Amino acid sequence: MTQGWDASAQAWIDVIGSEGDWGRRYVLDAPMLQRARGRGFRRALDIGCGEGRFCRMLRAQGIESVGIDPTRALIEESRRRDPDGDYRVAAAESLPVEDASFDLVVFYLSLIDIADLDAALREAKRALRPGGSLLIANLQGFNTAAVGQGWSREPDGSRRFSIDHYLQERPTWIAWQGISICNHHRPLQRYLQALLQLGFELRHFAEPEPQGVSGEKADRYRRAPNFLVMEWERG
């Protein structure tokens, strides 16, 4: 089930382009690459790779990469942009890979798209060799709890960020620029508990802010950071 991605694939390709969207370019790419480069990773699995952009970035760092996505149109675009890459149509909950065959597994803003979080994390662990790293970029729980609310203008002209029902897990449909997809809101504790129960050990946590850009949008991202980055080690 691609939860809107089949119908939204072309719009997504158009919005992302070759450089990525604003959040990736100015907030997430740098810290994600910093966790991946120069650390001896040889083979990476990007789960929910979309049009393959981060796989291409990893390959540019000399890391052999396999991209997995359930949306055929996005995998076809990945192959078009990177004919020598390895891109496969598959779901995160049932990976077509051998056990312990990667030393780096990545979820780059894809866990929010996956309905069965526990199955996806179990499969990620299975794919990782012992001592391997699970690298996650995700939307903040307070971000996904703000769908339909978020930023508002107060009578005095100031801006406020509002959320509600933070602890209530739920699917939320979001739409922008021709894209309409289902995300899954979960509080941060849900992710942490699932990873700890699988025996992962937290090695890095950050809430990155925009770099190299200013203006109202960057200010909002600094006041209420949209994203988090985590690295977990498989025991």
LUMMI-820205 format. One record per atom (N, C-alpha, C, O, CB): x negated, y negated, z. Coordinates in steps of 0.001 Angstrom, whole numbers, padded with zeros to 6 digits, always signed. Glycine has a CB too. Example, Ala and Ser with C-alpha at 12.3 -4.5 7.8 and 13.67 -1.06 7.14 Angstrom:
-013190+005690+007800
-012300+004500+007800
-013200+003300+007800
-014236+003319+008465
-011308+004473+009046
-012850+002250+007080
-013670+001060+007140
-012900-000030+007870
-013409-001138+008039
-014084+000598+005725
//
This chain:
-000853+001196+000000
+000000+000000+000000
-000890-001248+000000
-001721-001414+000893
+000966-000005+001240
-000718-002134-001008
-001605-003285-001118
-000982-004568-000580
-001632-005613-000607
-002002-003484-002552
+000255-004523-000091
+000851-005600+000692
+000746-006957+000014
+000310-007941+000610
+000202-005665+002041
+001159-006981-001258
+001151-008225-002011
-000062-008425-002884
-000073-009314-003736
+001257-009350-001089
-001087-007613-002688
-002335-007828-003420
-002228-007496-004904
-002876-008150-005721
-003429-007004-002806
-001438-006509-005270
-001294-006198-006693
-000751-007408-007449
-001283-007787-008492
-000365-004980-006893
+000307-008008-006916
+000919-009155-007577
+000059-010413-007480
+000176-011312-008313
+002282-009423-006982
-000798-010476-006473
-001591-011689-006224
-003014-011613-006763
-003770-012577-006647
-001642-011964-004751
-003385-010481-007348
-004790-010267-007707
-005337-011336-008638
-006419-011870-008393
-004953-008919-008351
-004613-011656-009694
-005148-012634-010649
-005260-014017-010029
-006238-014727-010263
-004268-012697-011893
-004263-014404-009239
-004347-015699-008559
-005545-015732-007616
-006234-016748-007521
-003047-015988-007780
-005795-014622-006915
-006959-014545-006028
-008259-014705-006814
-009145-015455-006404
-006964-013209-005267
-008371-014013-007925
-009573-014111-008766
-009784-015550-009204
-010914-016040-009204
-009461-013186-010002
-008703-016233-009578
-008806-017622-010024
-009232-018547-008888
-010046-019447-009091
-007474-018090-010602
-008682-018326-007691
-008996-019191-006547
-010436-018973-006072
-011149-019938-005797
-008012-018926-005387
-010858-017730-005978
-012202-017423-005481
-013272-017832-006483
-014335-018314-006093
-012327-015932-005169
-012999-017644-007772
-013992-017981-008788
-015275-017205-008573
-015251-016048-008153
-014278-019476-008780
-016394-017845-008862
-017698-017200-008649
-018361-017658-007363
-019283-017002-006879
-018621-017481-009821
-017907-018781-006797
-018573-019366-005636
-017858-019085-004325
-018396-019370-003255
-018699-020843-005821
-016642-018525-004392
-015901-018278-003157
-015069-019476-002751
-015250-020573-003279
-016851-017914-002037
-014156-019270-001812
-013327-020372-001336
-014081-021197-000298
-015228-020901+000035
-012011-019840-000745
-013428-022224+000201
-014076-023188+001104
-014608-022502+002360
-015751-022729+002757
-013090-024302+001497
-013786-021666+002982
-014201-021021+004227
-015402-020117+004048
-016272-020071+004918
-013064-020230+004797
-015468-019401+002943
-016619-018541+002686
-017869-019378+002406
-018929-019136+002982
-016331-017599+001505
-017736-020349+001530
-018908-021148+001134
-019510-021912+002305
-020728-021921+002485
-018527-022128+000034
-018665-022547+003095
-019172-023491+004097
-019210-022945+005529
-019835-023543+006404
-018334-024725+004073
-018545-021817+005765
-018486-021320+007138
-019082-019914+007264
-019926-019689+008131
-017042-021317+007629
-018668-018976+006431
-018961-017575+006697
-020151-016989+005938
-020852-016132+006475
-017773-016781+006388
-020392-017422+004721
-021451-016781+003931
-022799-016798+004639
-023478-015774+004713
-021581-017465+002584
-023182-017950+005157
-024516-018072+005766
-024676-017142+006972
-025651-016390+007016
-024772-019524+006195
-023767-017156+007953
-023970-016246+009094
-023827-014777+008725
-024476-013925+009332
-022990-016574+010190
-022994-014467+007745
-022877-013067+007332
-024169-012588+006668
-024647-011491+006957
-021686-012888+006371
-024721-013392+005797
-025977-013008+005144
-027131-012975+006142
-028036-012148+006027
-026302-013978+004001
-027094-013872+007117
-028154-013880+008123
-028192-012564+008896
-029269-012093+009261
-027961-015051+009091
-027031-011969+009147
-026984-010694+009858
-027390-009518+008976
-027706-008444+009486
-025594-010461+010405
-027386-009712+007654
-027659-008608+006740
-029072-008604+006181
-029653-007540+005966
-026692-008647+005616
-029626-009782+005944
-030901-009830+005224
-032095-009583+006136
-032085-009913+007321
-031059-011169+004538
-033118-008994+005539
-034394-008856+006213
-034414-007935+007408
-035307-008053+008246
-034841-010156+006634
-033459-007012+007524
-033389-006146+008694
-033545-004669+008335
-033324-003790+009168
-032076-006361+009415
-033921-004412+007105
-034190-003048+006697
-032983-002246+006264
-033089-001038+006052
-034843-002351+007784
-031825-002900+006128
-030655-002178+005631
-030912-001750+004193
-031378-002538+003370
-029370-003053+005727
-030603-000496+003905
-030843+000046+002569
-029558+000265+001779
-029543+000118+000557
-031594+001346+002673
-028473+000618+002482
-027235+000961+001784
-026042+000432+002571
-025886+000737+003753
-027120+002494+001582
-025200-000362+001909
-024067-001003+002563
-022756-000583+001920
-022693-000313+000720
-024213-002519+002515
-021716-000533+002734
-020358-000275+002280
-019511-001489+002629
-019395-001851+003799
-019775+001028+002921
-018919-002119+001618
-018056-003281+001808
-016611-002809+001663
-016152-002513+000560
-018393-004430+000777
-015899-002741+002788
-014525-002228+002804
-013563-003398+002635
-013535-004322+003448
-014225-001449+004129
-012773-003340+001561
-011921-004466+001206
-012728-005506+000458
-012675-006694+000774
-011277-005082+002456
-013474-005054-000535
-014462-005912-001207
-013833-006928-002152
-014518-007840-002615
-015438-005061-001976
-012532-006788-002451
-011900-007727-003372
-012560-007696-004730
-012762-006630-005312
-011944-009132-002812
-012897-008871-005233
-013524-008984-006558
-015037-008753-006509
-015729-008979-007502
-013238-010358-007153
-015552-008307-005368
-016934-007843-005275
-017979-008881-004968
-019172-008612-005107
-017294-007209-006507
-017563-010066-004552
-018525-011156-004370
-019585-010832-003318
-020771-011040-003570
-017798-012427-003981
-019190-010327-002144
-020190-010082-001110
-021074-008893-001463
-022244-008863-001081
-019514-009847+000234
-020538-007918-002181
-021398-006829-002681
-022503-007393-003558
-023660-006987-003442
-020568-005789-003476
-022155-008321-004428
-023174-008920-005309
-024205-009695-004491
-025392-009690-004818
-022512-009856-006351
-023758-010352-003443
-024677-011092-002590
-025622-010132-001867
-026812-010417-001733
-023900-011948-001575
-025099-009003-001404
-025945-008006-000739
-026938-007406-001730
-028107-007213-001398
-025081-006891-000106
-026483-007114-002932
-027377-006553-003947
-028498-007533-004278
-029624-007122-004558
-026591-006194-005223
-028191-008826-004247
-029220-009834-004484
-030281-009827-003390
-031401-010293-003601
-028589-011215-004582
-029925-009294-002212
-030869-009157-001107
-031596-007816-001136
-032360-007497-000225
-030144-009320+000218
-031357-007036-002183
-032024-005748-002312
-031345-004617-001567
-031952-003569-001346
-033414-005867-001841
-030081-004815-001171
-029340-003791-000439
-028379-003104-001400
-027492-003749-001958
-028571-004406+000772
-028546-001822-001592
-027623-001063-002430
-026232-001128-001799
-026089-000914-000596
-028098+000423-002597
-025212-001422-002599
-023885-001667-002043
-022817-000891-002796
-022877-000723-004014
-023565-003153-002072
-021840-000426-002032
-020650+000215-002573
-019452-000619-002128
-019310-000921-000943
-020524+001717-002096
-018603-000988-003062
-017413-001767-002750
-016160-000925-002854
-015973-000195-003828
-017309-002967-003669
-015294-001025-001842
-014041-000277-001774
-012886-001260-001683
-012930-002193-000881
-014033+000701-000565
-011856-001064-002492
-010655-001887-002371
-009478-001108-002951
-009645-000399-003944
-010833-003265-003098
-008287-001224-002351
-007137-000483-002875
-006474-001142-004083
-005615-000534-004721
-006120-000313-001792
-006864-002381-004404
-006227-003114-005495
-007017-002911-006782
-008134-003410-006922
-006117-004621-005156
-006432-002180-007713
-007154-001796-008928
-007633-003012-009721
-008751-003009-010236
-006267-000927-009808
-006807-004042-009824
-007193-005209-010613
-008435-005889-010035
-009261-006408-010786
-006034-006205-010683
-008573-005890-008717
-009754-006499-008101
-010993-005639-008338
-012077-006172-008575
-009529-006702-006591
-010849-004329-008278
-011984-003453-008567
-012388-003579-010033
-013579-003579-010346
-011640-001984-008229
-011428-003686-010923
-011761-003877-012338
-012513-005178-012548
-013442-005238-013354
-010493-003861-013199
-012119-006228-011825
-012842-007500-011929
-014247-007370-011345
-015195-007946-011880
-012068-008625-011207
-014391-006617-010252
-015719-006365-009676
-016622-005705-010702
-017776-006099-010871
-015612-005482-008415
-016096-004703-011383
-016899-003984-012377
-017228-004873-013565
-018315-004776-014134
-016165-002730-012854
-016288-005743-013943
-016552-006663-015058
-017689-007623-014709
-018562-007890-015534
-015275-007458-015419
-017669-008139-013480
-018687-009107-013068
-020030-008447-012749
-021076-009091-012823
-018200-009881-011858
-019996-007173-012397
-021208-006472-011947
-021194-005049-012528
-020936-004085-011808
-021294-006437-010366
-021471-004926-013833
-021349-003611-014492
-022242-002537-013884
-021935-001350-014000
-021677-003745-015956
-023333-002922-013242
-024236-001935-012648
-023880-001584-011205
-024523-000731-010593
-025651-002446-012702
-022857-002240-010666
-022473-001990-009282
-021616-000742-009142
-021195-000136-010127
-021732-003182-008727
-021372-000378-007893
-020571+000808-007554
-019308+000330-006851
-019346-000032-005675
-021379+001819-006646
-018182+000329-007574
-016916-000170-007048
-015848+000907-007218
-015712+001487-008295
-016492-001489-007762
-015087+001173-006146
-014160+002291-006134
-012789+001854-005621
-012686+001112-004645
-014711+003430-005275
-011745+002324-006291
-010380+002084-005829
-010075+003087-004719
-010007+004291-004962
-009345+002206-007007
-009894+002585-003510
-009631+003463-002368
-009168+002617-001197
-009389+001407-001155
-010895+004290-001986
-008520+003281-000245
-008021+002614+000956
-009017+002743+002096
-009756+003723+002190
-006665+003194+001372
-009022+001744+002956
-009917+001757+004119
-009629+002926+005040
-010529+003408+005728
-009797+000457+004894
-008388+003389+005063
-007994+004456+005964
-008429+005839+005477
-008313+006818+006214
-006506+004431+006151
-008928+005924+004240
-009358+007209+003679
-010482+006949+002681
-010247+006886+001474
-008161+007961+002992
-011692+006800+003185
-012823+006386+002365
-013398+007562+001570
-013595+008641+002129
-013907+005765+003243
-013667+007371+000292
-014257+008427-000535
-015780+008424-000443
-016473+008304-001453
-013824+008263-001991
-016287+008558+000774
-017732+008533+001007
-018100+009651+001975
-017260+010137+002731
-018187+007149+001563
-019362+010049+001940
-019833+011098+002826
-020081+010554+004234
-020266+009353+004427
-021108+011729+002268
-020082+011448+005194
-020360+011066+006584
-021770+010493+006700
-022702+010959+006044
-020195+012282+007532
-021909+009467+007553
-023219+008913+007916
-024067+008580+006694
-025272+008832+006680
-023969+009890+008802
-023429+008007+005660
-024132+007740+004412
-024513+006278+004216
-025071+005921+003179
-023292+008182+003269
-024217+005417+005209
-024540+003996+005115
-025173+003521+006422
-024852+004026+007498
-023272+003164+004789
-026070+002551+006316
-026602+001951+007542
-025986+000583+007831
-026290-000037+008851
-028114+001820+007441
-025114+000112+006923
-024379-001132+007141
-022990-000976+006540
-022849-000626+005369
-025128-002357+006518
-021966-001238+007345
-020581-001267+006865
-020024-002651+007160
-020229-003196+008244
-019704-000141+007541
-019316-003217+006183
-018850-004601+006267
-017334-004667+006097
-016767-004036+005205
-019546-005473+005202
-016693-005440+006967
-015328-005918+006756
-015417-007445+006681
-015513-008111+007712
-014338-005435+007916
-015385-007993+005480
-015497-009450+005304
-014089-009987+005051
-013616-010002+003915
-016482-009827+004111
-013429-010424+006117
-012058-010926+006067
-011099-009904+005461
-010197-010261+004702
-012005-012219+005271
-011298-008650+005799
-010403-007612+005272
-009652-006848+006364
-008622-006244+006066
-011196-006636+004439
-010119-006850+007600
-009389-006136+008646
-007979-006682+008827
-007064-005930+009161
-010145-006218+009961
-007793-007970+008612
-006467-008569+008758
-005491-008057+007707
-004278-008173+007881
-006566-010082+008674
-006012-007488+006607
-005144-006980+005545
-004748-005523+005757
-003900-005004+005031
-005829-007126+004206
-005344-004863+006731
-005201-003415+006882
-004178-003112+007978
-004327-003545+009121
-006570-002756+007213
-003136-002360+007608
-002057-002083+008562
-002512-001154+009682
-002178-001379+010845
-000862-001471+007840
-003271-000113+009344
-003691+000875+010341
-005127+000583+010769
-006079+001153+010236
-003570+002324+009776
-005259-000309+011732
-006577-000734+012202
-007392+000443+012717
-008571+000567+012385
-006434-001784+013296
-006791+001301+013515
-007534+002391+014148
-008074+003370+013110
-009217+003814+013216
-006644+003129+015149
-007276+003705+012122
-007737+004618+011079
-008890+004006+010299
-009855+004697+009971
-006588+004975+010130
-008798+002715+010000
-009867+002046+009253
-011169+002026+010039
-012239+002254+009475
-009454+000621+008897
-011085+001756+011325
-012300+001727+012142
-012879+003123+012334
-014099+003280+012381
-012010+001094+013501
-012031+004136+012446
-012544+005503+012533
-013302+005877+011264
-014360+006503+011326
-011395+006494+012776
-012759+005493+010123
-013416+005789+008857
-014732+005011+008721
-015719+005537+008206
-012480+005460+007685
-014739+003769+009182
-015973+002991+009149
-017050+003660+009995
-018209+003738+009588
-015721+001558+009640
-016666+004138+011168
-017626+004839+012027
-018127+006105+011350
-019318+006410+011400
-016991+005181+013386
-017227+006839+010722
-017633+008071+010043
-018658+007779+008940
-019597+008550+008742
-016403+008785+009449
-018477+006685+008237
-019371+006352+007130
-020744+005881+007600
-021725+005980+006863
-018742+005286+006267
-020812+005368+008832
-022065+004817+009360
-022958+005906+009936
-022485+006848+010572
-021775+003768+010430
-024236+005762+009705
-025188+006644+010389
-025328+006185+011838
-025069+005017+012125
-026580+006645+009667
-025725+007055+012756
-025988+006620+014134
-027025+005498+014157
-028060+005584+013497
-026473+007808+014996
-026739+004461+014915
-027608+003298+014960
-027314+002275+013891
-027905+001194+013891
-029010+003726+014845
-026405+002593+012969
-026041+001658+011912
-025184+000517+012437
-024682+000564+013560
-025309+002383+010803
-025026-000507+011609
-024326-001722+012024
-022992-001889+011301
-022882-001665+010095
-025202-002940+011775
-021989-002288+012072
-020685-002661+011550
-020580-004174+011652
-020557-004724+012753
-019520-001946+012324
-020515-004849+010504
-020510-006306+010445
-019117-006775+010041
-018595-006385+008997
-021588-006832+009449
-018522-007619+010884
-017135-008035+010706
-017044-009552+010680
-017550-010231+011572
-016245-007464+011824
-016392-010077+009645
-015902-011455+009659
-014383-011369+009677
-013790-010635+008886
-016430-012291+008412
-013757-012109+010569
-012306-011992+010709
-011698-013346+011040
-012376-014249+011531
-011943-010963+011796
-010401-013467+010760
-009682-014632+011243
-009514-014541+012757
-009300-013458+013303
-008310-014757+010547
-009612-015674+013419
-009349-015714+014853
-007904-015305+015135
-007003-015585+014343
-009632-017123+015417
-007693-014640+016269
-006338-014286+016646
-005438-015495+016810
-004250-015433+016493
-006355-013499+017912
-005994-016602+017307
-005142-017777+017459
-004826-018403+016104
-003863-019160+015979
-005812-018807+018372
-005637-018089+015081
-005325-018543+013728
-004113-017790+013184
-003162-018397+012693
-006540-018353+012796
-004160-016454+013275
-003043-015672+012739
-001785-015805+013596
-000686-015512+013124
-003438-014204+012631
-001930-016243+014846
-000761-016510+015691
-000149-017872+015400
+000872-018232+015986
-001144-016424+017162
-000759-018628+014505
-000296-019981+014200
+000470-020065+012884
+000865-021153+012464
-001469-020924+014157
+000684-018916+012228
+001411-018943+010957
+002790-019565+011178
+003539-019145+012060
+001541-017508+010357
+003110-020560+010370
+004360-021286+010532
+004268-022434+011514
+005226-023188+011683
+005426-020353+010968
+003110-022574+012170
+002917-023659+013140
+001612-024381+012812
+001587-025254+011946
+002899-023111+014613
+000527-024020+013501
-000769-024605+013162
-000835-026093+013426
-000331-026585+014435
-001086-024345+011726
-001466-026803+012503
-001707-028227+012705
-000452-029051+012457
+000290-028815+011504
-002825-028705+011797
-000233-030024+013340
+000890-030958+013193
+000405-032355+013574
-000613-032521+014245
+002116-030525+014081
+001153-033336+013133
+000836-034729+013446
+001756-035200+014569
+002979-035116+014455
+000985-035641+012183
+001167-035691+015645
+001932-036201+016780
+002431-037618+016498
+001916-038288+015603
+001077-036179+018060
+003436-038083+017262
+003956-039442+017048
+002893-040532+017157
+003000-041578+016518
+005049-039724+018040
+001860-040279+017977
+000818-041293+018119
-000250-041198+017017
-001233-041940+017030
+000160-041164+019485
-000042-040270+016060
-000981-040124+014954
-002054-039081+015159
-002768-038733+014218
-001624-041408+014694
-002180-038572+016384
-003168-037535+016641
-002685-036197+016078
-001506-036023+015769
-003449-037418+018154
-003626-035258+015952
-003276-033943+015425
-003396-032898+016520
-004293-032963+017360
-004173-033573+014227
-002478-031928+016504
-002465-030852+017483
-002331-029516+016750
-001725-029425+015683
-001308-031044+018508
-002922-028479+017364
-002862-027137+016791
-002020-026269+017709
-002316-026157+018898
-004291-026531+016599
-000967-025649+017168
-000013-024897+017978
+000020-023431+017566
-000076-023104+016383
+001383-025506+017860
+000158-022551+018561
+000330-021120+018315
+001445-020612+019220
+001877-021303+020142
-001001-020332+018564
+001904-019392+018943
+002907-018788+019805
+002838-017271+019662
+002364-016753+018651
+004326-019314+019461
+003314-016569+020682
+003373-015102+020679
+002012-014490+020346
+001913-013571+019533
+004425-014615+019673
+000977-015009+020982
-000388-014555+020685
-000567-013061+020912
-001242-012402+020121
-001385-015316+021535
+000013-012514+021960
-000200-011108+022318
+000662-010140+021513
+000464-008928+021599
+000074-010913+023783
+001597-010641+020748
+002518-009787+019990
+001923-009450+018622
+001825-010317+017755
+003893-010481+019821
+001527-008186+018432
+001026-007771+017122
+002165-007776+016112
+003284-007365+016420
+000373-006369+017198
+001865-008249+014895
+002921-008334+013898
+002331-008610+012516
+001263-009211+012402
+003930-009427+014276
+003029-008168+011466
+002655-008585+010116
+003155-010002+009857
+004224-010385+010333
+003222-007606+009059
+002393-010766+009113
+002794-012121+008754
+002487-012344+007280
+001368-012100+006828
+002069-013179+009642
+003469-012801+006543
+003260-013096+005120
+002823-014552+004976
+003427-015462+005545
+004560-012822+004286
+001767-014744+004207
+001261-016087+003966
+001159-016304+002455
+000944-015360+001696
-000125-016301+004662
+001316-017554+002033
+001284-017867+000606
+000553-019180+000366
+000763-020158+001083
+002709-017937+000033
-000301-019195-000643
-000983-020413-001070
-001527-020201-002486
-001997-019112-002817
-002135-020793-000075
-001462-021226-003303
-002049-021253-004639
-001719-020002-005471
-002587-019446-006145
-003547-021402-004526
-000464-019578-005412
-000030-018435-006200
-000300-017086-005568
+000039-016054-006147
-000679-018479-007511
-000909-017074-004382
-001211-015842-003651
-000152-015662-002567
+000161-016606-001842
-002656-015882-003031
+000401-014450-002452
+001352-014136-001383
+001019-012743-000859
+001238-011744-001545
+002843-014213-001892
+000490-012684+000359
-000013-011424+000910
+000406-011279+002374
+000779-012243+003044
-001554-011351+000782
+000329-010045+002831
+000642-009739+004222
-000648-009616+005025
-001500-008780+004725
+001473-008440+004326
-000780-010449+006038
-001837-010311+007036
-001251-009676+008291
-000035-009632+008473
-002485-011690+007364
-002137-009185+009149
-001681-008565+010395
-002274-009329+011574
-003486-009336+011792
-002082-007055+010455
-001386-009969+012323
-001856-010663+013528
-002101-009662+014644
-001254-008825+014955
-000836-011731+013982
-003280-009772+015235
-003623-008992+016426
-004418-009894+017361
-005246-010673+016890
-004439-007696+016056
-004195-009816+018663
-005037-010571+019592
-006455-009995+019583
-006665-008835+019228
-004442-010539+021031
-007403-010810+019971
-008797-010386+019971
-008999-009108+020781
-009776-008240+020384
-009681-011494+020521
-008308-008986+021907
-008496-007797+022750
-008171-006507+021999
-008746-005459+022295
-007624-007898+024001
-007263-006572+021039
-006899-005372+020278
-008087-004862+019474
-008344-003658+019436
-005715-005663+019343
-008803-005764+018839
-009990-005369+018085
-011084-004853+019023
-011680-003804+018779
-010514-006552+017253
-011335-005593+020082
-012410-005208+020999
-012145-003853+021633
-013047-003019+021715
-012582-006261+022085
-010927-003627+022079
-010599-002350+022705
-010755-001196+021723
-011276-000141+022084
-009176-002379+023255
-010308-001389+020484
-010410-000327+019482
-011864+000024+019197
-012210+001199+019075
-009710-000746+018188
-012709-000984+019092
-014124-000754+018798
-014841-000115+019986
-015662+000786+019809
-014808-002071+018419
-014532-000581+021188
-015158-000001+022376
-014735+001456+022568
-015551+002292+022955
-014798-000823+023621
-013489+001758+022303
-013009+003124+022461
-013688+004084+021480
-013799+005279+021754
-011500+003169+022272
-014134+003566+020352
-014848+004389+019378
-016340+004506+019692
-017079+005179+018973
-014663+003815+017987
-016778+003852+020761
-018169+003958+021178
-019104+002956+020543
-020321+003073+020689
-018658+005302+020887
-018564+001967+019836
-019415+000920+019285
-019924+000013+020408
-019255-000174+021424
-018647+000095+018225
-021120-000545+020205
-021710-001479+021162
-021885-002837+020493
-022457-002930+019406
-023073-000946+021696
-021396-003884+021139
-021452-005228+020576
-022880-005761+020605
-023529-005760+021651
-020514-006171+021343
-023358-006210+019468
-024714-006750+019347
-024739-008230+019005
-025748-008901+019223
-025474-005989+018303
-023630-008748+018468
-023614-010171+018084
-022171-010634+018016
-021288-009915+017550
-024336-010406+016711
-021949-011873+018500
-020632-012498+018402
-020828-013986+018175
-021623-014622+018867
-019775-012235+019683
-020108-014547+017208
-020218-015981+016932
-018891-016500+016401
-018106-015762+015804
-021358-016269+015921
-018661-017780+016631
-017524-018496+016065
-018093-019632+015226
-018172-020767+015695
-016546-019032+017187
-018489-019338+013991
-019249-020303+013194
-018424-021528+012810
-017213-021455+012599
-019772-019635+011943
-019121-022643+012730
-018501-023884+012289
-019010-024243+010896
-020027-023708+010455
-018789-025029+013291
-018319-025136+010202
-018752-025511+008852
-020156-026112+008863
-020539-026822+009793
-017762-026506+008234
-020903-025814+007817
-022256-026339+007655
-022372-027063+006318
-021882-026582+005296
-023302-025202+007750
-023027-028223+006335
-023290-028956+005106
-022085-029628+004494
-022078-029930+003301
-023871-028053+004120
-021057-029866+005304
-019852-030495+004781
-019210-031301+005901
-019302-030928+007070
-018858-029434+004208
-018564-032400+005549
-017879-033241+006534
-016482-033548+006015
-016093-033086+004942
-018676-034561+006810
-015749-034311+006766
-014401-034670+006370
-013361-034077+007287
-013689-033369+008239
-014141-034235+004967
-012092-034370+006998
-011001-033969+007880
-010882-032454+007999
-010653-031937+009092
-009694-034546+007381
-011036-031735+006883
-010905-030283+006938
-012005-029675+007804
-011733-028798+008623
-010948-029685+005522
-013232-030128+007630
-014331-029628+008445
-014099-029948+009918
-014407-029131+010786
-015663-030224+007973
-013561-031127+010205
-013270-031486+011589
-012237-030541+012202
-012361-030152+013363
-012773-032931+011667
-011222-030175+011425
-010211-029238+011934
-010840-027888+012230
-010515-027264+013240
-009058-029075+010924
-011737-027428+011363
-012394-026140+011583
-013297-026168+012811
-013538-025131+013429
-013203-025748+010355
-013794-027340+013165
-014621-027445+014370
-013753-027531+015627
-014142-027030+016682
-015543-028674+014280
-012603-028152+015522
-011720-028255+016681
-011070-026917+017015
-010916-026574+018188
-010646-029303+016432
-010692-026169+015995
-010059-024856+016185
-010679-023898+015175
-010128-023708+014091
-008486-024932+016011
-011811-023295+015511
-012547-022463+014545
-011671-021342+013967
-011072-020554+014699
-013790-021856+015214
-011619-021299+012647
-010765-020315+011976
-011287-018890+012075
-010509-017937+012049
-010612-020682+010532
-012618-018740+012189
-013234-017435+011974
-014090-017000+013160
-014497-017801+014001
-014077-017461+010716
-014344-015686+013187
-015352-015135+014082
-016190-014128+013305
-015744-013567+012304
-014698-014473+015333
-017408-013911+013783
-018317-012925+013205
-018797-012029+014334
-019244-012512+015374
-019525-013609+012465
-018702-010723+014125
-019157-009751+015110
-020034-008706+014429
-019794-008327+013283
-017956-009079+015819
-021045-008252+015147
-021812-007087+014718
-021798-006037+015824
-022100-006329+016981
-023268-007485+014354
-021449-004835+015454
-021371-003722+016387
-022302-002611+015918
-022439-002370+014719
-019915-003206+016516
-022937-001939+016867
-023818-000835+016549
-023137+000489+016861
-022533+000661+017919
-025133-000956+017319
-023247+001420+015918
-022707+002758+016171
-023692+003548+017047
-024879+003645+016739
-022434+003511+014825
-023174+004100+018127
-024009+004901+019011
-024297+006275+018454
-024992+007066+019092
-023360+005032+020347
//
